[in-house]
Amino acid sequence: MEEKEIIAYRKDGQIIDTQTAAEIGCENCEPIYFDNSPDALEVIRHSAAHLMAQAIKALYPDARFFVGPVVDEGFYYDFRVSEKIGDGDLKKIEKKMQQIAKQKLAIERYCISKAEAREKFADDDLKQAVMDRIEDERLCIYRQGDFEDLCRGPHLPNTKWLKSFKLTRVAGAYLGGDSSAEMLTRIYGTAFADKESLKAYLTMIEEAKKRDHRKIGTELGLFMFEDEAGAGLPFWMPKGARLRGRLEQILYRAHRRRGYQPVRGPEILKADMWRTSGHYACYGENMYLTEIDGQEYGLKPMNCIGHILIYKKEIHSYRELPLKYFEYGVVHRHEQSGVLHGLLRVREFTQDDAHIFCTPAQIKPVVIDVLEFVDKVMKLFGFDYEMEISTKPDKAIGDDAIWETATAALKEALDENGFVYGIDEGGGAFYGPKIDIKITDALGRKWQCGTIQVDFNLPERFEMEYIDENNERRRPVMIHRAILGSFERFIAILTEHYAGEFPLFISPTPVVFVPVGEEHTAYCRKLADALAEEDIDSEIYDRNESLAKRIRTAEKQKTPLIVVVGDEEVQKESVAVRDRRKREQYEMAADAFVQFIKEQTSEVRI
């Protein structure tokens, strides 16, 4: 059967297509079949990107192409074109793609020197820009019909395989991601091995649009952005601040029970501090810098230095270690405007940050303790998760020996406790390797959240010390740790995961009271006051509107419990509850109801 045919191979950890295999040979290669496995999708989507470019070239002959990579959920191509292309043009491009694919064009590969490629594409400035970014002196070109482009591959053997694809949106993209460069047109798309998988994905995308945290956040009045105030700077409205406050309180108690000490550092420090840490050299382009009294200062992009300086204020004994500091630290990062996205990518955010100072021998038990904490938090919200170790990036501080020691410590901690994990080569922080926590939401999407980073470098740079059992001075190890990542990002993910139907224990408004008439408002106020005494928020919907409309409003606000109060409830001192989650209605005594809400909200422990 066609879907069992080989479309590529995996050799020495790399995917190579059948064209490359025919050239270099493929002994001991693992075959990749035409299916929806990650390896197969990379090949399929890479080829779909070229098919889209070929269709664009046919429809818009003056189009010039930059790059067209595979991304997490599909592919895109950046190109220049004289005509304005919008989402309304995608159907036309798709139709042309289908026509080309049906021609069953062989996809051929040939390689030439960079000098030859420079000459071949002499009149194409975008191709020249691509070659400026490539160090190799031998470049490959893939050709199908009358279209060809520089590419490393891998690609399908023939366009006949491309039947299940969809173009999703048009966007703008700066050339090479440089905001000072020209804006190119970018078209995103996706592709699968079969129509059923494509249909399932598109259905998920439609559901994701309904769950978009920006849409729900506006409808529920959780947060807002104001262009006049600045891009990427969220404002938390009362309901959103209540939700966030509940999350902060639950985590605060969990930290204290685990022996973490609360600290707080300033949001701005002299630039010399950031030079010492390495942030200035390795992260300076993402920092906001200013001058005060003739000296350069930087808004903190991370909380590390504050915790280091607090640690250094006193002399510490090995008996005090591991020493755990935590802070809800506000940080600022200069993100490009094109990548800002609701609460998921902002310029100011708050990390649930902690730094643990320990001896080298304590790394493994500390990491395991943090992973236990992570597990409790993720289970509370119903998230499955996976882990990945990220190793030394190209831009890093510290020598290879230190990095190898730190990376080995993380692997040993996970291996000895039977954890399954992947490897992200080169994905570490500039000062140390890390474990990344990736959660899976209700739609099956994966999100990067928490991180655990082992750092030998900053303790060395800041000359941190502790006194060991032999009364000698030693360097502690610094473990950077965030479980949510940031409150902004995690709340965005929670909003989409629950589609705004937040669990009672973090709901911004767990209870709405709806009095039938004015004479019932006083009883509602009494119940609301009783809940307030237990630090439980509620609202009374007593506006001059019909009862049905007020109930509908409460339902649109996704309120977990709607309590309707009339004559009978006042006389019996009871409540009539509409439970949104259980889709049930029931009656309870008022005292029992208050106790029930208290147990559901105040007794959450992780």
C-alpha positions in Angstrom: 0.0 0.0 0.0 1.2 3.6 -0.8 1.2 4.7 2.9 3.8 1.9 3.6 6.2 3.2 1.0 9.5 4.7 2.3 9.8 8.5 1.9 13.0 9.1 3.8 15.5 7.6 6.3 16.9 8.4 9.7 20.7 8.1 9.6 23.0 9.0 12.5 20.1 10.9 14.2 19.4 13.0 11.1 16.5 12.7 8.6 17.7 12.3 5.0 15.4 12.0 2.0 15.5 9.2 -0.6 17.3 11.6 -3.0 20.1 12.1 -0.5 20.2 8.4 0.4 20.7 7.6 -3.3 23.7 9.9 -3.4 25.5 9.0 -0.2 24.2 5.5 0.5 22.2 4.4 3.4 23.6 1.5 5.3 22.0 0.8 8.7 19.4 3.5 8.0 16.0 3.4 9.7 13.2 3.8 7.1 10.6 6.6 7.5 7.2 5.7 6.0 4.4 8.0 4.7 2.4 8.5 7.8 1.8 11.1 10.5 4.9 10.3 12.6 6.9 13.4 13.5 9.7 12.4 11.2 7.3 11.8 8.3 5.5 15.1 8.9 8.8 17.0 8.7 9.4 15.6 5.2 5.8 16.1 4.1 5.6 19.7 5.4 9.0 20.7 4.0 7.7 19.6 0.6 4.4 21.3 1.1 6.2 24.6 1.7 8.0 24.2 -1.7 4.7 23.3 -3.4 3.2 26.5 -1.9 6.1 28.5 -3.2 5.8 27.0 -6.7 2.0 27.9 -6.7 2.8 31.4 -5.6 5.4 31.8 -8.3 2.9 30.6 -10.9 0.2 33.1 -9.7 2.6 36.0 -8.9 5.5 35.7 -11.4 7.5 38.6 -9.7 7.6 36.8 -6.3 11.0 36.4 -4.7 11.5 33.8 -1.9 13.5 34.0 1.3 13.1 30.9 3.6 10.4 28.3 4.0 11.0 26.2 7.1 9.0 23.6 8.9 7.6 24.8 12.3 5.8 23.0 15.1 2.4 22.7 13.5 3.2 23.1 9.8 5.3 25.4 7.7 5.6 28.9 6.3 7.4 30.7 3.5 8.6 34.3 3.6 8.6 36.1 0.2 8.4 39.5 -1.5 5.6 40.2 -4.0 4.4 43.4 -5.6 0.7 42.6 -5.0 -0.9 42.7 -1.6 -1.8 39.2 -0.6 -4.4 38.6 2.1 -6.3 35.6 3.7 -8.8 35.9 0.9 -6.2 34.8 -1.6 -5.3 31.5 0.2 -8.0 29.5 -1.5 -6.6 30.5 -4.9 -3.1 29.5 -3.9 -4.4 26.2 -2.5 -6.2 25.4 -5.7 -3.0 26.0 -7.7 -1.1 23.8 -5.3 -3.6 21.0 -5.9 -3.2 21.3 -9.7 0.6 21.2 -9.4 0.6 18.2 -7.0 -1.6 16.2 -9.4 1.1 16.6 -12.1 3.1 14.1 -10.0 6.3 16.0 -10.4 9.5 14.3 -9.4 11.4 16.2 -6.7 15.0 16.3 -7.6 18.1 17.3 -5.7 21.4 18.6 -6.9 24.3 20.4 -5.2 26.7 23.1 -6.4 29.3 25.3 -4.9 28.3 28.5 -3.1 30.1 30.5 -5.8 28.0 28.8 -8.5 24.9 29.4 -6.5 25.8 33.1 -6.1 26.1 33.3 -9.9 22.9 31.3 -10.5 20.8 33.6 -8.3 22.8 36.8 -9.1 19.6 38.8 -9.8 17.8 37.6 -6.6 18.7 39.6 -3.5 16.7 37.4 -1.2 18.6 34.3 -2.3 21.8 36.2 -1.8 20.6 37.1 1.8 19.9 33.4 2.4 23.4 32.5 1.3 24.9 35.2 3.5 23.5 33.2 6.5 25.0 29.8 5.3 28.6 28.9 6.1 28.7 25.8 4.0 30.6 26.1 0.7 28.4 23.4 -1.0 24.7 24.2 -1.3 21.9 22.0 -2.4 18.9 22.9 -4.6 15.6 21.0 -4.9 13.7 21.2 -8.2 10.2 20.2 -9.1 8.9 21.1 -12.6 9.9 24.7 -13.3 10.4 25.6 -9.7 13.6 25.3 -7.7 15.0 26.7 -4.5 18.0 26.5 -2.2 17.2 23.9 0.5 18.8 21.4 2.8 15.8 19.1 2.6 14.4 16.6 3.4 11.8 16.3 0.7 9.3 13.7 -0.6 10.3 11.9 -3.8 7.3 13.2 -5.7 4.5 15.8 -5.5 1.9 13.1 -5.8 2.1 12.5 -2.0 0.8 16.0 -1.3 -2.9 15.8 -1.1 -3.8 16.8 2.5 -2.7 20.4 3.1 -4.3 23.7 4.2 -3.0 27.3 4.1 -4.0 28.9 7.4 -3.1 32.6 7.4 -1.1 35.5 6.0 1.2 37.6 8.1 4.1 40.0 7.9 7.7 39.1 8.8 10.8 41.2 8.9 13.6 39.9 6.7 15.7 37.7 8.9 13.7 38.8 11.9 15.4 42.2 11.9 12.9 44.9 12.7 15.1 47.5 10.8 14.9 45.4 7.6 12.0 45.2 5.1 8.7 43.5 5.8 8.1 40.4 3.8 4.8 38.5 3.3 4.6 35.2 5.2 2.0 32.5 4.5 1.5 29.7 7.1 0.1 26.3 6.3 0.0 22.7 7.5 0.0 19.3 5.9 -0.6 15.7 6.9 -0.4 12.2 5.4 -4.2 11.8 5.1 -7.4 13.9 5.0 -8.7 12.5 8.3 -5.7 13.8 10.2 -5.9 17.2 8.5 -9.6 17.4 9.3 -9.0 16.6 12.9 -6.3 19.3 13.1 -8.5 21.9 11.5 -11.3 21.0 13.9 -8.9 21.5 16.8 -7.8 24.9 15.4 -11.4 26.0 15.3 -11.9 25.0 18.9 -8.6 26.8 19.8 -10.0 30.0 18.3 -13.1 29.7 20.6 -10.7 29.1 23.5 -8.3 31.9 22.6 -7.3 33.5 25.9 -7.4 37.0 24.4 -11.1 36.5 23.4 -12.1 34.9 26.7 -10.1 37.3 28.7 -12.0 40.2 27.1 -15.4 38.5 27.5 -14.7 37.7 31.2 -13.0 41.0 32.0 -9.8 39.4 33.2 -7.1 41.6 31.6 -6.6 44.3 29.0 -3.9 45.9 26.8 -3.8 49.6 26.0 -1.8 50.7 22.9 -1.4 54.2 24.4 0.4 52.7 27.4 2.7 50.4 25.3 2.6 47.1 23.5 3.1 43.9 25.5 2.2 45.4 28.8 -0.8 43.7 30.4 -3.3 45.4 32.8 -5.0 43.0 35.2 -8.7 43.9 35.8 -10.4 43.1 39.1 -11.6 39.6 38.0 -8.3 38.7 36.5 -6.4 40.0 39.5 -8.6 37.8 41.8 -7.9 34.7 39.7 -4.2 35.5 39.7 -4.3 36.2 43.4 -5.8 32.8 44.1 -3.0 31.2 42.1 -0.4 33.2 43.9 -1.8 32.3 47.4 -1.9 28.5 46.6 1.7 28.5 45.4 2.9 30.7 48.3 1.6 28.3 50.9 3.1 25.4 48.9 6.5 27.1 48.8 6.5 27.8 52.5 5.6 24.2 53.4 8.6 23.1 51.4 11.0 25.3 53.2 11.3 28.1 50.7 12.0 31.6 52.1 10.4 34.6 50.5 12.7 37.4 49.3 12.3 40.4 47.0 14.9 42.2 44.9 14.7 45.6 43.1 13.6 45.7 39.5 16.5 47.8 38.4 20.3 47.3 39.0 23.5 48.9 37.8 24.6 47.6 34.5 27.9 46.4 36.0 25.9 43.7 37.8 24.6 42.5 34.5 28.1 42.6 33.1 29.4 40.4 35.9 26.5 37.9 35.4 27.0 37.7 31.6 23.5 39.0 30.9 24.8 42.2 29.3 26.9 40.3 26.8 24.6 37.3 26.2 21.2 38.8 26.7 21.7 42.6 26.4 19.6 43.0 23.2 16.6 41.8 25.2 17.2 44.3 28.1 15.9 47.8 28.8 18.9 50.0 29.7 18.8 53.6 31.0 21.1 56.1 32.7 20.8 57.4 36.2 23.2 59.9 37.8 25.7 59.3 35.0 25.7 55.5 35.4 24.1 52.8 33.2 21.3 50.7 34.8 19.3 47.8 33.5 15.8 46.7 34.2 16.1 43.1 35.3 15.2 40.4 32.7 15.7 37.7 35.4 15.7 37.6 39.2 19.0 35.7 39.7 21.2 38.6 40.7 18.9 39.8 43.5 18.9 36.4 45.1 22.7 36.1 44.8 23.2 39.4 46.5 20.8 38.5 49.3 22.7 35.2 49.7 26.1 37.0 49.9 24.9 39.3 52.7 25.7 36.6 55.2 28.2 33.8 55.6 26.5 30.4 55.2 27.4 27.0 56.6 27.0 23.8 54.8 24.4 23.0 57.5 22.1 25.7 56.0 22.1 24.2 52.5 20.1 23.7 50.5 18.9 27.3 51.0 15.8 28.1 49.0 14.8 31.6 48.1 11.6 32.4 46.1 10.1 35.5 44.7 7.2 36.5 42.5 9.6 38.6 40.5 8.6 41.2 37.9 10.9 41.1 34.9 11.1 43.1 31.7 12.3 41.8 28.3 12.5 43.6 25.0 10.5 41.3 22.8 10.0 42.2 19.2 6.6 43.6 18.5 5.9 40.9 15.9 6.1 38.1 18.5 3.9 39.7 21.1 0.8 37.5 21.6 -1.7 38.2 24.4 -0.4 37.0 27.8 1.7 34.3 26.1 4.4 36.7 25.0 4.7 40.1 26.8 7.3 42.6 27.7 6.6 42.6 31.4 5.7 39.5 33.4 6.0 37.9 36.8 7.9 34.7 37.3 7.2 32.2 40.1 10.9 32.2 40.5 13.2 30.4 43.0 16.9 29.9 43.4 18.2 27.0 45.5 21.8 27.2 46.7 23.2 23.8 47.5 26.4 21.6 47.5 27.3 19.5 44.5 26.2 16.4 46.3 22.7 17.9 46.9 22.0 18.5 43.2 20.2 15.2 42.6 17.9 15.3 45.7 17.1 19.0 45.1 16.1 18.3 41.5 14.0 15.4 42.5 12.3 17.5 45.2 11.5 20.2 42.6 10.1 17.6 40.2 7.8 16.3 42.9 6.6 19.9 43.4 6.1 20.2 39.6 4.1 17.0 39.6 1.8 18.2 42.3 1.1 21.5 40.5 0.4 19.9 37.2 -1.9 17.2 38.7 -3.9 20.0 40.5 -4.8 21.5 37.1 -5.1 18.2 35.2 -2.1 18.6 32.9 0.0 15.8 31.5 3.6 16.9 31.0 6.9 15.7 29.6 10.5 16.8 30.2 13.4 17.7 28.1 17.0 18.4 29.0 18.4 21.4 27.1 22.2 21.5 26.6 24.9 24.1 26.0 23.9 26.8 23.4 26.3 28.5 21.0 26.1 31.7 23.1 27.1 30.6 26.6 29.4 31.4 29.5 31.6 28.9 31.3 34.0 26.2 30.0 32.9 22.8 28.6 33.9 20.9 31.7 31.5 22.9 33.9 28.7 22.4 31.4 29.4 18.6 31.2 29.3 18.3 35.0 26.0 20.2 35.2 24.4 18.4 32.4 25.4 15.0 33.8 23.9 15.9 37.2 20.5 16.6 35.5 20.6 13.3 33.6 21.6 11.3 36.6 18.8 12.8 38.7 16.3 11.8 36.0 17.8 8.4 35.2 18.1 7.2 38.8 14.4 8.0 39.3 13.1 6.5 36.1 11.9 9.7 34.5 11.5 9.7 30.7 13.0 12.7 28.9 14.1 14.0 25.6 17.2 16.0 24.7 17.2 19.5 23.1 20.8 20.0 21.9 21.9 23.6 22.3 18.6 24.7 23.9 20.1 25.6 27.4 20.3 29.0 29.1 23.5 30.8 28.5 24.7 30.1 32.0 23.7 26.4 32.4 21.8 23.3 31.1 18.2 22.9 32.1 15.2 20.6 32.4 12.2 22.1 30.5 8.7 21.1 31.6 6.2 20.9 28.6 2.5 20.5 29.5 -0.3 19.2 27.3 -3.6 21.0 27.3 -7.2 19.8 26.7 -6.6 20.2 22.9 -3.4 18.2 22.9 -1.2 21.2 22.4 2.2 21.4 24.1 3.3 24.4 26.0 6.7 25.3 27.5 6.2 26.3 31.2 8.5 25.4 34.0 12.2 25.0 34.0 15.0 23.7 36.3 18.5 25.0 35.6 21.8 23.9 37.1 24.3 26.7 37.3 28.0 26.5 38.3 28.8 29.7 36.4 27.1 32.5 38.3 28.4 31.3 41.8 31.9 31.6 40.3 31.4 35.0 38.7 29.9 36.4 41.9 32.4 34.6 44.2 29.7 33.0 46.2 30.8 30.8 49.1 29.7 28.5 52.0 31.8 27.0 54.8 32.0 23.2 54.5 32.3 20.6 57.2 36.1 21.1 57.2 35.7 24.8 57.8 36.9 25.5 54.2 35.3 27.9 51.8 33.5 26.3 48.8 31.4 27.4 45.9 27.7 26.5 46.1 25.7 25.3 43.1 22.9 27.6 42.1 19.7 25.9 40.8 17.3 28.3 39.0 13.7 27.0 39.2 10.3 28.2 37.9 7.3 25.9 37.9 4.6 27.9 36.1 7.2 29.9 34.1 5.3 33.1 34.5 1.8 33.9 35.9 0.9 35.6 32.7 1.8 32.7 30.4 0.3 30.1 32.8 -3.0 31.9 33.1 -3.2 32.2 29.3 -2.7 28.5 29.1 -5.2 27.8 31.9 -7.8 30.0 30.2 -7.5 28.0 26.9 -7.2 24.7 28.7 -10.5 25.3 30.6 -12.1 27.4 27.9 -12.7 30.0 30.7 -14.5 27.4 32.8 -12.1 27.8 35.7 -12.3 25.3 38.6 -14.0 26.7 41.7 -10.8 27.0 43.7 -9.3 29.6 41.4 -12.4 31.1 39.7 -12.3 34.9 39.9 -16.0 34.8 40.9 -16.9 31.4 42.4 -20.4 32.5 43.3 -23.0 34.9 41.9 -26.1 35.6 43.9 -29.2 36.5 41.9 -32.1 37.9 44.0 -35.5 37.4 42.5 -36.6 40.8 43.7 -35.3 43.8 45.6 -36.6 42.4 48.9 -34.2 39.5 48.6 -31.0 41.5 48.1 -30.4 42.0 51.9 -30.3 38.2 52.3 -27.9 37.9 49.4 -25.7 40.6 51.0 -25.6 38.6 54.2 -24.5 35.5 52.4 -21.8 37.4 50.4 -20.5 38.9 53.7 -20.3 35.4 55.2 -18.2 34.3 52.2 -16.0 37.4 52.4 -15.2 36.6 56.0 -13.7 33.4 54.6 -11.8 35.3 51.8 -14.1 34.0 49.1 -15.2 36.4 46.4 -18.8 36.7 45.2 -21.0 39.1 43.3 -24.7 40.1 43.6 -26.5 40.6 40.3 -29.3 42.9 41.3 -29.4 45.2 38.3 -32.8 46.4 37.0 -33.1 43.6 34.5 -35.3 40.5 34.3 -34.3 37.5 36.4 -33.7 35.4 33.2 -31.3 38.0 31.8 -29.3 38.2 35.0 -29.0 34.4 35.2 -27.9 34.4 31.5 -25.3 37.0 32.3 -23.9 34.9 35.1 -23.8 31.9 32.8 -21.9 33.9 30.1 -19.4 34.9 32.8 -18.9 31.1 33.3 -19.6 31.4 37.0 -19.2 28.0 38.7 -22.1 28.4 41.1 -25.2 30.6 40.5 -27.4 31.1 43.6 -31.0 32.2 43.0 -32.7 33.7 46.1 -36.4 34.1 46.5 -39.0 34.1 49.2 -38.6 30.4 50.0 -34.8 30.7 50.4 -35.1 33.7 52.7 -37.7 32.0 54.9 -35.8 28.7 55.1 -32.3 30.3 55.3 -31.2 28.2 52.4 -29.9 28.6 48.8 -30.9 27.3 45.4 -27.7 26.4 43.6 -27.1 26.0 39.9 -23.8 24.1 39.6 -22.4 24.9 36.2 -19.7 22.2 36.2 -22.0 19.4 37.4 -24.9 20.7 35.3 -27.1 20.1 38.4 -29.4 22.2 40.6 -29.8 21.5 44.3 -30.7 23.2 47.6 -28.5 23.6 50.6 -28.8 25.3 54.0 -27.0 28.6 54.0 -24.4 27.6 56.6 -23.7 24.4 54.8 -23.2 26.2 51.6 -20.7 28.6 53.1 -18.8 25.7 54.6 -18.9 23.9 51.3 -17.4 26.8 49.4 -14.7 27.2 52.1 -13.7 23.6 51.7 -13.5 23.8 48.0 -11.4 27.0 47.9 -9.4 27.4 51.0 -8.3 23.8 51.6 -6.4 23.4 48.3 -3.0 21.9 49.1 -0.1 21.0 46.9 
